[in-house]
Amino acid sequence: MKFAVQLYSVRDHIENGNDLLDILGKVKEIGFEGVEFAGYQNLPAEELKARCDELGLTVVGTHLGLEDYLPEKLDETLQYSKTLGCKYIGVGGAPHSTYEEAKHTGEVLGAAGVKARELGMDTYYHNHTEEFEDIKDGKNAMDIISEDGCKLEVDTYWSFCAGIDNTEYLKENKDKIVLIHIKDGVDHKPKALGEGENDLEKVVDGANAIGIEWVILENDDPEPCGLDDITRSYKWLKENF
């Protein structure tokens, strides 16, 4: 089990490319072994890759927009991601409220996944709470989006908010799941791990049961700042996994 951090969690420390390069060093100092990007601050992939290699950080994944996986941009996306060394490339969310929207999102990411797999990568979708609501014939957006080959990154706080038993969901969908987000929260407001209401024991049990390689920390609303927040959460990870 290895721990990464979604860099959206420390966005308050990143205003430009130099900040991004600097924050990579800081998350490594905290103890994280990997990162998931949420934007590149216009830096070349080669520069980011060199910095991660220097620090011994693995680029676990990236959150881009659905438009980056459309045919006209896909080659550029794949080349950048391949240079970074990503094994998985995904989106932090995309249209999913209706069957047609969810199906389109799944088809775009599924088709992109076919080309990504030729380069040793794969595509994934990251959920929020609404993706677990039934849309059509007992299927929710997660079911529909993953029908055409797109993998899943399960955000285990938003699934908890949707009433999902995380242990059972992870086990039942292990063949679709490539990454998980771990976070805590109160009343849909994210918190550092151990400071909220999420049933984190079920997340730990589920992650262990399916043998997930990477557990990715994320906090959409860190307090008092990103680095302080993820430091507290990293301590929880080390004590509870």
C-alpha positions in Angstrom: 0.0 0.0 0.0 1.4 3.4 -1.1 0.2 6.9 -0.4 -0.2 9.7 -2.8 -1.8 13.1 -2.6 -4.1 14.9 -5.1 -2.4 18.3 -5.5 -5.7 20.0 -5.6 -5.5 19.7 -1.8 -2.6 22.1 -1.8 -3.8 24.5 -4.5 -3.6 27.4 -2.0 0.2 27.1 -2.2 0.4 27.1 -6.0 0.1 30.2 -8.2 2.7 29.5 -10.8 5.1 26.8 -12.2 7.8 27.5 -9.6 5.3 27.0 -6.8 4.2 23.7 -8.3 7.8 22.5 -8.5 8.4 23.6 -4.9 5.2 22.0 -3.5 6.3 18.6 -5.0 9.3 18.8 -2.6 7.1 19.7 0.3 4.7 16.8 -0.2 7.7 14.4 -0.5 9.1 15.8 2.8 5.8 15.0 4.5 6.2 11.4 3.4 4.0 10.9 0.3 5.4 8.6 -2.3 3.2 9.8 -5.2 1.2 12.6 -6.6 -2.0 13.1 -8.7 -1.9 16.3 -10.7 -4.7 18.8 -11.1 -3.2 21.1 -13.6 0.4 21.7 -14.7 0.8 25.5 -14.5 2.0 25.5 -18.1 5.1 23.6 -17.3 6.6 21.1 -19.9 6.0 17.5 -19.1 9.8 16.9 -19.2 10.4 19.5 -16.5 7.7 18.0 -14.2 9.0 14.5 -14.8 12.6 15.5 -14.0 11.5 17.1 -10.7 9.4 14.1 -9.7 12.3 11.8 -10.6 14.7 14.0 -8.6 12.4 13.6 -5.5 11.6 10.0 -6.0 7.9 10.8 -6.5 5.6 8.6 -8.7 3.1 10.3 -10.9 0.1 8.2 -10.0 -2.6 10.0 -12.1 -4.0 13.3 -13.3 -7.3 15.1 -13.4 -8.0 16.8 -16.7 -11.2 18.0 -18.5 -13.3 15.7 -20.6 -12.4 17.8 -23.6 -8.8 16.7 -23.2 -9.9 13.2 -24.2 -11.7 14.1 -27.3 -10.1 12.9 -30.6 -8.8 16.4 -31.5 -6.8 16.7 -28.3 -6.2 13.1 -27.3 -2.8 12.6 -28.9 -1.5 15.7 -27.1 -3.0 14.4 -23.8 -1.5 11.0 -24.2 2.0 12.3 -25.1 2.1 14.6 -22.1 0.9 11.9 -19.8 3.3 9.3 -21.2 6.2 11.7 -20.7 5.1 12.3 -17.1 5.1 8.6 -16.5 1.4 8.3 -15.6 -0.1 4.8 -15.4 -3.6 6.3 -15.2 -5.2 9.4 -16.6 -8.6 10.7 -15.7 -11.1 13.4 -15.0 -12.3 14.8 -11.7 -15.8 14.9 -13.0 -17.8 15.3 -16.2 -21.4 15.5 -17.3 -23.3 12.6 -15.7 -26.8 13.9 -14.6 -28.8 12.1 -17.3 -28.3 8.7 -19.0 -27.2 10.4 -22.2 -24.6 12.6 -20.4 -23.2 9.6 -18.5 -23.1 7.5 -21.6 -21.3 10.2 -23.6 -18.8 10.6 -20.8 -18.2 6.9 -20.6 -17.8 6.6 -24.4 -15.3 9.4 -24.6 -13.2 8.0 -21.8 -13.6 4.5 -23.0 -12.4 5.3 -26.5 -9.5 7.3 -25.1 -8.7 4.3 -22.9 -8.3 2.1 -25.9 -5.5 4.3 -27.3 -4.1 4.9 -23.8 -3.7 1.2 -23.2 -1.5 1.0 -26.3 0.9 3.2 -24.5 0.7 1.4 -21.1 -1.9 3.7 -19.5 -5.6 3.7 -18.8 -8.4 6.2 -18.2 -10.5 6.7 -15.1 -13.5 8.7 -13.8 -13.6 10.3 -10.3 -17.0 10.5 -8.6 -18.8 12.9 -6.4 -22.0 12.1 -4.5 -24.6 12.3 -7.3 -23.0 9.6 -9.5 -24.5 7.0 -7.1 -28.1 8.1 -7.8 -30.2 5.8 -10.0 -30.6 7.2 -13.5 -32.1 4.5 -15.7 -33.1 0.8 -15.1 -31.5 0.7 -11.7 -28.1 1.9 -13.0 -26.3 5.0 -11.7 -23.7 7.1 -13.4 -20.8 5.1 -12.2 -22.4 1.9 -13.7 -23.0 3.7 -17.0 -19.7 5.5 -17.3 -17.8 2.3 -16.8 -19.8 0.3 -19.3 -17.4 1.2 -22.2 -14.1 0.4 -20.6 -13.5 3.5 -18.5 -12.0 2.6 -15.1 -13.0 4.2 -11.8 -11.3 6.2 -9.1 -13.7 5.9 -6.1 -13.8 9.0 -3.9 -14.7 7.2 -0.6 -16.0 10.3 1.2 -18.5 11.2 -1.5 -19.6 7.6 -1.8 -20.1 7.6 2.0 -22.2 10.7 1.6 -24.3 8.8 -0.9 -25.0 6.0 1.6 -22.6 3.5 0.1 -20.9 0.8 2.2 -17.3 1.4 1.0 -16.0 -2.0 1.9 -18.7 -3.8 -0.1 -18.6 -1.3 -3.0 -14.8 -1.6 -3.4 -15.0 -5.4 -3.3 -17.9 -5.7 -5.7 -16.3 -3.4 -8.2 -12.7 -4.3 -7.8 -12.2 -5.1 -11.5 -13.2 -1.6 -12.5 -11.4 0.3 -9.7 -7.8 1.5 -10.3 -7.4 4.2 -7.7 -9.2 5.4 -4.6 -9.4 8.8 -2.9 -9.5 8.8 0.9 -11.0 11.8 2.7 -13.1 12.7 5.7 -15.8 15.3 6.2 -18.8 16.6 8.0 -22.1 17.4 6.2 -20.4 17.4 2.8 -17.6 19.6 4.0 -14.3 17.8 3.7 -12.0 17.5 6.7 -8.6 16.0 7.4 -8.6 12.3 8.0 -10.0 11.4 11.5 -11.7 14.8 11.9 -15.0 13.9 10.2 -17.8 11.4 10.0 -16.7 9.1 7.3 -16.5 5.4 8.2 -12.7 5.3 7.4 -12.4 1.8 8.8 -14.5 0.5 6.0 -12.3 2.4 3.5 -9.2 0.7 5.0 -10.9 -2.7 5.0 -12.0 -2.3 1.4 -8.7 -1.0 0.1 -6.9 -3.9 1.8 -9.4 -6.4 0.5 -8.9 -5.5 -3.1 -5.2 -5.0 -2.8 -5.3 -1.5 -4.2 -1.7 -0.2 -5.0 -2.3 3.5 -4.4 -4.5 5.3 -1.8 -4.7 9.0 -2.7 -5.4 11.6 -0.1 -7.6 14.5 -1.1 -9.2 17.4 0.7 -11.2 19.9 -1.4 -11.3 22.5 1.4 -8.2 22.2 3.7 -7.8 24.1 6.9 -5.9 26.2 7.9 -3.9 25.5 4.7 -3.2 22.7 2.4 0.2 21.6 3.7 -1.0 21.7 7.4 -4.1 19.7 6.5 -2.3 17.0 4.5 0.3 16.6 7.2 -2.3 15.7 9.7 -3.9 13.3 7.3 -0.6 11.7 6.4 -0.1 10.9 10.1 -3.5 9.3 10.2 -2.7 7.2 7.1 0.5 5.9 8.7 -1.2 5.0 11.9 -4.3 3.3 10.4 -3.1 1.3 7.3 
